[in-house]
């Protein structure tokens, strides 16, 4: 009787082991990793957005936040597409017909890092090449309402 139990156990083990190998070796077309949702804007960006919105409303402007650069500028080669890849602009300001009037980058402390300076210079060149005004606002002056209103008024 013990032999039968051992044989049944071994057969069950090998069947289970074989199924596990077959299941784990099959090719998946799509695999989903672990993702975590996050806020679209940082607390500082949200505060700035609120200020910006109050001014933009006076001039019938629309604000889009965290827009991918490749949604603003059309790359012509794969290399250009990869270079702008996952880069985004903090705020894109448009008229009511969604024509871009100008863009804003809110420059916090991270923009002082060497790698970030290089990225910022590259983005500046791209925007200049397509004649889209890119305004860089240092975080320490971003919440001066009169200054922001003047910048917006001069940029539309």
C-alpha positions as CSV (number, residue, x, y, z in Angstrom):
1,X,0.0,0.0,0.0
2,X,2.8,2.4,0.8
3,X,4.3,1.7,-2.6
4,X,1.1,2.6,-4.3
5,X,1.0,5.9,-2.3
6,X,4.6,6.6,-3.3
7,X,4.0,5.9,-6.9
8,X,0.8,8.1,-7.0
9,X,2.8,10.8,-5.2
10,X,5.7,10.6,-7.7
11,X,3.4,10.6,-10.7
12,X,1.5,13.6,-9.3
13,X,4.8,15.4,-8.6
14,X,6.1,14.8,-12.2
15,X,2.8,15.8,-13.8
16,X,2.7,19.0,-11.7
17,X,6.4,19.7,-12.4
18,X,5.9,19.1,-16.2
19,X,2.8,21.4,-16.3
20,X,4.8,24.1,-14.4
21,X,7.7,23.9,-16.9
22,X,5.3,24.1,-19.9
23,X,3.4,27.0,-18.4
24,X,6.5,29.0,-17.5
25,X,8.2,28.5,-20.9
26,X,5.3,29.6,-23.1
27,X,5.9,32.9,-24.8
28,X,3.8,35.9,-23.7
29,X,3.1,38.6,-26.2
30,X,2.5,41.2,-23.6
31,X,3.7,41.2,-20.0
32,X,2.6,43.7,-17.4
33,X,5.0,44.7,-14.8
34,X,4.2,46.6,-11.6
35,X,2.9,50.0,-12.1
36,X,2.1,52.8,-9.7
37,X,-0.1,55.7,-10.4
38,X,1.2,59.2,-9.6
39,X,0.1,62.7,-9.6
40,X,0.2,64.6,-12.9
41,X,1.6,67.7,-11.2
42,X,3.8,68.2,-8.1
43,X,2.4,70.3,-5.3
44,X,4.5,73.3,-6.5
45,X,3.4,72.8,-10.1
46,X,-0.2,72.6,-9.0
47,X,0.1,75.8,-7.0
48,X,1.7,77.5,-10.1
49,X,-1.0,76.1,-12.4
50,X,-3.7,77.7,-10.1
51,X,-2.0,81.1,-10.4
52,X,-1.4,80.7,-14.1
53,X,-5.0,79.7,-14.7
54,X,-6.3,82.8,-12.9
55,X,-4.3,85.0,-15.3
56,X,-4.9,82.9,-18.4
57,X,-8.7,83.1,-17.9
58,X,-8.4,86.9,-18.3
59,X,-7.0,86.5,-21.8
60,X,-9.1,83.5,-22.9
61,X,-6.1,81.2,-22.9
62,X,-6.1,77.4,-22.3
63,X,-3.4,75.7,-20.2
64,X,-2.2,72.2,-20.8
65,X,0.1,70.6,-18.3
66,X,2.9,68.0,-18.7
67,X,2.7,67.8,-22.5
68,X,5.0,65.5,-24.3
69,X,7.5,67.4,-26.5
70,X,6.6,65.1,-29.5
71,X,3.0,66.4,-29.2
72,X,4.3,69.9,-29.7
73,X,7.1,69.4,-32.2
74,X,7.1,67.0,-35.1
75,X,10.4,65.0,-35.2
76,X,11.5,64.1,-38.8
77,X,13.7,61.2,-38.0
78,X,13.8,58.3,-35.6
79,X,16.9,59.8,-34.0
80,X,15.0,63.1,-33.3
81,X,12.1,61.1,-32.0
82,X,14.3,59.2,-29.6
83,X,16.1,62.4,-28.5
84,X,12.9,64.0,-27.4
85,X,11.5,60.7,-26.3
86,X,10.0,61.0,-22.8
87,X,10.6,64.7,-22.4
88,X,7.7,66.9,-21.5
89,X,7.0,70.6,-21.1
90,X,5.4,71.8,-17.8
91,X,2.8,74.0,-19.4
92,X,1.6,74.7,-22.9
93,X,-0.5,77.9,-23.3
94,X,-2.9,78.0,-26.3
95,X,-5.6,80.3,-27.6
96,X,-9.2,79.1,-27.8
97,X,-8.5,77.3,-31.1
98,X,-5.7,75.4,-29.4
99,X,-3.0,77.2,-31.3
100,X,0.2,77.3,-29.2
101,X,1.0,80.8,-28.0
102,X,3.9,79.9,-25.8
103,X,5.2,77.2,-23.4
104,X,6.4,77.5,-19.8
105,X,9.0,75.4,-17.9
106,X,9.0,75.9,-14.2
107,X,12.7,75.7,-13.2
108,X,13.2,74.3,-9.7
109,X,16.5,73.3,-8.1
110,X,16.8,70.2,-10.3
111,X,17.5,72.4,-13.3
112,X,20.9,73.3,-11.8
113,X,22.2,69.7,-12.3
114,X,24.6,69.3,-15.1
115,X,22.5,66.6,-16.9
116,X,19.4,68.8,-16.6
117,X,21.2,71.8,-17.9
118,X,22.2,69.8,-21.0
119,X,18.6,68.6,-21.4
120,X,17.3,72.2,-21.0
121,X,19.7,73.6,-23.6
122,X,18.7,70.9,-26.0
123,X,15.0,71.7,-25.5
124,X,15.6,75.4,-25.8
125,X,17.3,74.8,-29.2
126,X,14.4,72.7,-30.4
127,X,11.8,75.2,-29.5
128,X,13.8,78.1,-31.0
129,X,14.2,76.1,-34.2
130,X,10.4,75.9,-34.6
131,X,9.7,79.4,-33.4
132,X,7.7,78.4,-30.3
133,X,8.4,80.7,-27.4
134,X,9.6,78.7,-24.3
135,X,9.6,80.7,-21.1
136,X,11.7,79.5,-18.2
137,X,10.3,80.6,-14.9
138,X,12.7,80.3,-11.9
139,X,10.8,78.8,-9.0
140,X,11.8,81.7,-6.7
141,X,9.9,84.2,-8.9
142,X,7.1,82.0,-10.1
143,X,4.5,83.2,-7.6
144,X,4.8,86.9,-8.1
145,X,1.4,87.6,-9.7
146,X,2.3,90.9,-11.3
147,X,5.4,89.5,-12.9
148,X,3.5,86.4,-14.2
149,X,0.7,88.6,-15.6
150,X,3.3,90.8,-17.4
151,X,5.0,87.7,-18.9
152,X,1.8,86.3,-20.2
153,X,0.5,89.6,-21.6
154,X,3.8,90.1,-23.4
155,X,3.8,86.6,-24.8
156,X,0.3,86.4,-26.4
